[in-house]
Amino acid sequence: MTLRRKTPRDRKGTTTVEAALILPLFFLFLFGLFTIGHALMIHNLLDGASRSAGRFGANEGITTAMVEATLIDMLSSSMDTSQVNIIVKDGSSFDNGASLPATEEEYDNLPNINIEQAGHRQLFLVRATVRYNDIAILPVPLVGEIVLSGESLTRHE
């Protein structure tokens, strides 16, 4: 029994078939990495901007509108801010050990606050949220209604 070696002529088109099977999976993986990286970047931007706006709002003489404008200004260089939902709420209930709300509806039910009228050491919440598909580089229908958010609890000085 003699073994016959395959000649290059017998393997003609193998590379094309392998590329046709592997390249779609490779590009799907690569697109997934870009999407996850972009979502993490947006989450970090929302979180950092909310913290900075909260620190700005802690100062005496700052209004709620000024805090919202500061947050929008920080985000405007990296995303369409018309899609961002900003809330500034009274956080006094968290002084008693209450946990943070779990749903958007619970956040909306927190009492509003005018930061300029807040008492000394009063806790307030600054929160920014956005649907990922509204600001995605390429919207992904498979991710559904993923909402990215950033928030800050700060005491008024």
C-alpha positions as CSV (number, residue, x, y, z in Angstrom):
1,M,0.0,0.0,0.0
2,T,1.6,3.3,-1.1
3,L,0.4,6.6,0.2
4,R,-0.1,9.2,-2.4
5,R,0.8,12.8,-1.5
6,K,-1.6,15.5,-2.4
7,T,-0.3,17.9,-4.9
8,P,-1.0,21.6,-4.8
9,R,-3.4,21.1,-7.6
10,D,-5.6,18.9,-5.3
11,R,-6.0,21.6,-2.7
12,K,-7.0,24.4,-5.1
13,G,-9.7,26.6,-3.5
14,T,-9.2,25.4,0.1
15,T,-8.0,28.8,1.2
16,T,-11.1,30.5,-0.2
17,V,-13.4,28.1,1.5
18,E,-11.6,28.5,4.9
19,A,-11.7,32.3,4.5
20,A,-15.4,32.2,3.7
21,L,-16.1,30.3,6.9
22,I,-13.7,32.2,9.3
23,L,-13.9,35.8,8.1
24,P,-17.6,36.4,9.0
25,L,-17.0,35.1,12.5
26,F,-13.8,37.2,12.9
27,F,-15.6,40.4,11.8
28,L,-18.6,39.6,14.1
29,F,-16.2,39.2,17.0
30,L,-14.3,42.4,16.1
31,F,-17.6,44.4,15.8
32,G,-18.7,43.0,19.2
33,L,-15.4,44.2,20.8
34,F,-15.9,47.7,19.3
35,T,-19.5,47.9,20.5
36,I,-18.6,46.8,24.0
37,G,-15.7,49.2,24.2
38,H,-17.9,52.1,23.0
39,A,-20.6,51.3,25.5
40,L,-18.0,51.2,28.3
41,M,-16.6,54.5,27.2
42,I,-20.1,56.1,27.2
43,H,-20.8,54.7,30.7
44,N,-17.6,56.1,32.0
45,L,-18.3,59.5,30.4
46,L,-21.8,59.6,32.0
47,D,-20.4,58.6,35.4
48,G,-17.5,61.1,35.3
49,A,-19.7,64.0,34.0
50,S,-22.3,63.3,36.7
51,R,-19.7,63.3,39.4
52,S,-18.2,66.5,38.2
53,A,-21.6,68.2,37.8
54,G,-22.4,67.0,41.4
55,R,-19.2,68.5,42.7
56,F,-19.9,71.8,40.9
57,G,-23.5,71.8,42.3
58,A,-22.2,71.4,45.9
59,N,-20.9,75.0,45.9
60,E,-23.0,77.8,47.2
61,G,-24.9,79.9,44.7
62,I,-25.1,77.2,42.0
63,T,-28.6,76.5,40.5
64,T,-30.0,73.3,39.2
65,A,-30.1,74.6,35.7
66,M,-26.3,75.4,36.0
67,V,-25.6,71.8,37.1
68,E,-27.6,70.4,34.1
69,A,-25.8,72.8,31.7
70,T,-22.4,71.8,33.1
71,L,-23.2,68.1,32.6
72,I,-24.5,68.7,29.0
73,D,-21.4,70.7,28.3
74,M,-19.1,67.9,29.5
75,L,-20.9,65.3,27.3
76,S,-21.4,67.4,24.2
77,S,-17.9,66.7,22.7
78,S,-18.5,62.9,22.7
79,M,-22.2,62.3,22.0
80,D,-25.5,63.8,20.9
81,T,-26.7,65.3,24.2
82,S,-30.3,65.7,22.9
83,Q,-30.7,62.0,23.7
84,V,-29.4,62.3,27.3
85,N,-31.9,62.4,30.1
86,I,-30.7,64.3,33.2
87,I,-32.4,64.4,36.6
88,V,-31.4,66.2,39.7
89,K,-33.3,64.9,42.7
90,D,-33.3,65.2,46.5
91,G,-31.2,62.4,48.1
92,S,-32.1,63.0,51.7
93,S,-33.8,59.6,51.8
94,F,-30.4,57.9,51.4
95,D,-29.2,59.5,54.6
96,N,-31.4,57.0,56.5
97,G,-29.8,54.0,54.9
98,A,-32.2,53.6,51.9
99,S,-30.7,51.8,49.0
100,L,-30.5,53.3,45.5
101,P,-33.6,52.8,43.3
102,A,-33.6,49.8,41.0
103,T,-35.7,51.2,38.2
104,E,-36.1,54.4,36.2
105,E,-39.6,54.9,37.6
106,E,-38.2,54.8,41.2
107,Y,-35.6,57.4,40.2
108,D,-38.4,59.6,38.7
109,N,-40.4,59.3,41.9
110,L,-37.7,60.8,44.1
111,P,-38.6,64.4,45.1
112,N,-37.2,67.2,43.0
113,I,-34.7,69.7,44.4
114,N,-33.7,73.2,43.7
115,I,-30.0,73.1,44.5
116,E,-29.9,76.8,45.2
117,Q,-32.3,76.3,48.0
118,A,-30.8,73.1,49.4
119,G,-29.8,73.1,53.1
120,H,-26.3,72.8,54.4
121,R,-25.0,69.2,54.0
122,Q,-28.2,68.1,52.2
123,L,-27.7,65.2,49.9
124,F,-28.7,65.5,46.2
125,L,-28.5,63.1,43.2
126,V,-27.4,64.0,39.7
127,R,-28.1,61.2,37.2
128,A,-27.6,61.1,33.4
129,T,-29.0,58.2,31.3
130,V,-29.1,57.4,27.6
131,R,-30.3,54.5,25.5
132,Y,-27.3,52.9,23.9
133,N,-28.8,52.6,20.4
134,D,-29.6,56.3,20.4
135,I,-25.9,57.2,20.5
136,A,-24.2,54.1,19.1
137,I,-21.8,54.4,16.2
138,L,-23.8,51.6,14.5
139,P,-27.1,50.8,16.2
140,V,-27.4,47.1,17.1
141,P,-30.9,45.8,17.0
142,L,-29.9,42.7,19.1
143,V,-29.0,44.7,22.2
144,G,-32.6,45.9,22.7
145,E,-33.2,48.7,25.2
146,I,-29.9,48.9,27.0
147,V,-29.8,52.1,29.1
148,L,-26.4,53.4,30.1
149,S,-26.2,55.7,33.2
150,G,-24.0,57.6,35.5
151,E,-24.9,59.1,38.8
152,S,-23.5,61.0,41.7
153,L,-24.7,61.6,45.3
154,T,-23.3,64.8,46.7
155,R,-23.8,66.9,49.7
156,H,-24.5,70.6,49.3
157,E,-22.1,72.9,51.1
